Amino acid sequence: MKPKIGLTQDSLKKISDMLSAVLADAAVLYTKTRKFHWNVSGESFMELHKLFEGQYNKLEEAVDAIAERINKLGSKTPGTMKEFIEMASLKESPGKYPSQKEMIKELLTDHEAVIVQLRKNIDDCADKYKDAGTADFLTGLMEEHETIAWTLRRYLD
């Protein structure tokens, strides 16, 4: 049954497609953060190991919330790595195991890219689709990414 929540079916479809891309980036970033958690080594091993663990836990929660938001809007949620890779703007780095500093830089770059995209998505939801609920939802996600980015940036100062 299609939701009747004050948004056109066309708008619901476009918002769900946009959220699917947000989900794909979150899944890629989750996987990358998990990889770095598993492979970090060196002087600050335990500190970064725990930092990355906290970050991938937040991303895991976000992945589930984004998937549920897509369902709430009446669409099916993509859920395979193949779909995520095809839809994501973020890129993986297979076979690469960067230094601690490079891990932090790469994660920071990805979080900042997500923040930029989320700002655009928030504006589209509010202005183009008149979907205050999704705009608010995305604002919360953006704030989480801003906090993670700020934390990572502090390691590079």
N, C-alpha and C positions, 0 to 999 in steps of 0.2 A: 504494500500500500504506500502510495506517495504521500509525503508530508504536506500538510496544508498549513503553512506557518507564515503566510504573508509574503513569500518570495515566489517568483515565477519558476516554473520547472527549468527554464533555460538558465536562470540565475543560479539555481541550486546545482545544476550540472557544472556550470563554469566554476563555481566556488569549490565544489568537490574535486574537480580536476586540479585546481590551484592547491587545495589541501593535499592532494595525492603527491604533488611535486614537493611540498613542504615535508610530507612524510618520508619521501624518498631521500631527501637531503638529511633528515634526522637519522634515518637508518644507516646511511653511509657514514655520517659523523659518529654515530654510536659505535659502529664496527671499527672505525679507525681509532677511536679513543680506547676501545677495548684492546686492540692490537698494540697500541703504545703502552697500555697498562701491563700487558704480558711481556713486553720486550724492553722496557726501560731498564737501564743498568747504569752503574757509575756511582759517584760520590753521593748524590741525592736520591738514590734508588727508592728507598722506602717512602720518602716524602712525596715524590712524584707518582709512585705506585698507588699510594692512597689518594692523592689528588685526582688522578685519572679515574680511579674507581668511583669516587664521588661524582665525577662528571658523567661517566657512562651510566650511572644509576639515575641521574636526573634526565639524561637523554632517553633512557628506557621508559621512564614514566611519560615523557613527552610523546614518544612513539605511540604508546597505547592511547593517550588522550587524543592525539591527532586522528588515529584510526577510528576511534569512537565518534569523533566529531563528523567525520565523513559519513559514517553510518547514520548518525542523527539527521543528516541532511538528505537521507534517502538513497545513497549510493553504496555500492560495494567497495570495500577497501582492498587495494592491491596489497599483496603480502609475500611476494617472492623476491629474491635478490635480483633476478633478471629484470623484473619490472622496476625495482628501485634503481638499478644502475641505468636503465634506459631513461628514467624520468628525472634523475638527480642532476643538479648543476655541479655539485661537488664531485671530485674525482678521487679514486682510490690510488694507492701507490704500491701495487703488488711487487713483492720481492725487495722492497726498500725498507731499511731499518735505520732511521736517522738517529743522530745524537740526541741527547736530552734537549738541548737548545733548539735543534731543528724540529723535534716533535712539538715543542711548545709553540714555535713559530707557525708550523703547519696547522695546528689546531686553532690558533688565534686567527689566522687567515680565513679558515673555514667558518668559524663562528662569526666573524665580521661580515663575511659574504652572506651568511644566513640572515644576519641582522638587517643588512641593506635590502635583501629580498623581502623580508617580513614587513619592513616599513612600506614598501610598494604594495604588498598584499593587503595590509591594513587599510591604506588609503583606498584601494579598489573596493574592498568590502564595504567600507563606510560610504564612499561617494558613488561608485558605479552600481553596486548591487544593493545598497541600503540594508546591509546585514550587520547590524550592530553587535549581535552575538558573536559572530565569527571574528569581527574586528577586535572585540574585547578579548576573545580567546587568543588570537594571534599576538595581541599586545602583551599578554602574560608570558607567552613563549619568548617573545623578543626580550622581555626583561630578564628572563632566565639566561638567555644567550649573552646579554650585556654583562651580567654578573660573572659568567664564566670567562668571557673575553677580558674583562677587567682583571680578574685573578691571573689569567695567563700573561697579560701585559705586564703585570707587576714583576713577574719572573724575568722579564727582558729589560727592565729599567736599570 
